[in-house]
Amino acid sequence: MTSLQDKSALPPSFRNLQILEVLASEGRPLTATEINASLNLPVPTIHRLVGNLEAEGFLIRHIDGRSYQPGPKLRQMMQGVIRFWHQDLPQRDVLIRLNQRLGETCNLSIPDGDAMLYIDRVETHWPLRIQLHVGSRVPLHATAAGKLALSQINDGKLERYLKRTELYAYTAQTITDPDRLRDELRQIRQQGYSTDTGEFVPGMIAMAVPVLDRSGQLIATVSFHAPVQRLTLAEGLKYLPDLRAAAEELAGLM
């Protein structure tokens, strides 16, 4: 496998792929200068290539206006790849077994810039359900998975997020006050799980737990959601041990 140090030896036609590879390996928005720290291309070249990728929709500007993250075309490609292989992944078996125990829709999601990205899900068999397909992006401040991800970042990153993000009210229950959100995130950090009581979709409850790597860093969340007509949040809390067992099993697969 070609290392980042060897990339300068690759043909010029690979440069766009190199840029996307660096962005994917870092897993966070990067400026053109930060991308080029691994590639060592001439400054005009890296800015031209990044500009072309942005113009074609493979990259978009992050909310800070300086750095770049995956754009709509790249996300469409990611979703296609996910649909291509996710049916055979061992992690899907974990979600299937969790779905069988709970009887509700179970999700696996990862942080994706200013949102959470659903990378797998197993739907409930009930006709009353929330339609959020694989590849959907949902807000951080208004979902169980998103609030859990926010609870894991340090105070400095959280404050930058709060300064640049509009805490949009999706429902009457959405937390839009920064101080209240800070309090909620502290509680989530202490208890180790997050809930959603109709904050994103009216009448929907949800619960999420973290999937952690060996160093204790969040790499994904596993969650379930259900209409309150079928399951109240108090009733859903009994499934917390099942969620945590699934998260531990998923951590061993990632």
Order of alpha helices (4+ residues) and beta strands (2+ residues): alpha-alpha-alpha-beta-beta-alpha-alpha-beta-beta-beta-alpha-alpha-alpha-beta-beta-beta-alpha-alpha
